[in-house]
Amino acid sequence: MSHIRARFAPSPTGALHIGGIRTALYNYLFAKKMGGTFILRIEDTDQTRYVPGAEEYILEALRWCGLNPTEGPGFGGDYGPYRQSDRKAMYAEYAQKLVASGHAYYAFDTPEELDAARQADDTFKYDAKSRLGLKNSLSLPAAEVEKRLASGEPYVIRLKVPAEETILVQDLVRGEVSFQSKELDDKVMLKGDGMPTYHLANVVDDRLMKITHVIRGEEWLPSTAHHVLLYRSFGWEAEMPQFAHLPLILKPTGQGKLSKRDGMKLGIPVFPISWNSDNPEDAFVGFREYGFLPEAMLNFLAFLGWNPGTEQEMFSIDELAAAFSLEKIGKSGARFDFEKARWFNQQYLMASSNEALATAVKPWIAAKGHQPSDEYLQAFCGLMKERVVLLSDFWDNGAYFFEDFSVYDDKTIGKKWTTESRALFLPLLDRIDEVANFVASDLQANIEAFIAEQGLKFGDVLPILRVGLTGTMKGPAVFDLMALWGKTETRRRLLRSFDLFDQLLG
């Protein structure tokens, strides 16, 4: 097999949907598995839909995911430029080659004339049946065509689709797919502004960049018939890449394609990283900002359409590449199960080292105005990582590690704290101060001894210590928290809380 070259070719028309990241991931995994090259190409031929900042967003999203291309804008490579708007002159040359070989033609119809044709016949399409009744170089005398071209009259170049032909595509996911040419229109190849359409640019670039495999979403399958005709028209059929069309990602209900609006409606991310906009309806929260690790998101995405055929679910990126194959991609749509995504993230957080987690959590804590030492942050992560699902949970569930709580579990204290409680707990604070080796095991032994000496029960003491230290009944073991904070901070926190608890008594 020749050297594998796979490409991810997004259009900079806005935020990159999570389905786009899955396409990039599958291309990346396939190239990595086969010792090939993963290429990024920016397909910005439709300037009317171009959105400023979208290309930068695509690059940032790929970098965050760790799906760095071998070739592409900003990455170098021998087959550039990798941005289609920088290749504009080349496409016109190839469009003219199609005209010269009789596989394409000039069409002079105005938008108004085409609108009129559609209004007169709602089944109208520009094809083998209608083309001779329209204004183009197939229906007009050669002299008139030359005159129109010489005068600078606007035109487009259309592909001349055969009238009656079956076009077969061997798809690596779907098997043999057939199209009838009579159902296809004569697609525009070169627009009036000299820019190519997606179809021409896509095929020419794949050929010139020596792409061996086109792995893309199912929505592009209908376009493949025109692409096969283009390869044939250029005489490139022998070097045509192999196609693999990926199944749709479905809504969480399993009904219909997942859309960006679903994310907004359900309050879940459907983009890799956030997309900001002055219009709130066009601003979206990403997996990154929601609190996901990129590795967990990629592991989740890999299973949306692909299955290794084993019981294993947790895969590093290297393990995914080793196990990946196009043959194991399913044909049917994959349901976007956000709870499963959360489960993956939880597993990754629990399996991460305290050092790695501290690096990931640091920006979340810094955003709240705190700059703890690395040592403290690592200890915090160690105590919390089995009690969180998202990176955001570290702060949401553990803010008391960095600042005094303002709201506490008053129901528990209402049951446990009495007018006699302070007199009981002050000697306990003194007992805690006397612990020489301030570690969790020694603290536990001393506090348990105190409880026994006073004839108390654990339920009389530990809930007050827990709420007094954290404001909540949830969280790490009380003795671990004391050991982390030390004598002075433990005493300060508890004395402050006792004052609050007394206020509750009125």
Summary of the structure (lengths in Angstrom):
residues: 506
radius of gyration: 31.9
end to end distance: 81.8
largest distance: 112.1
contacts: 1529
relative contact order: 0.08
helix: 52%
strand: 12%
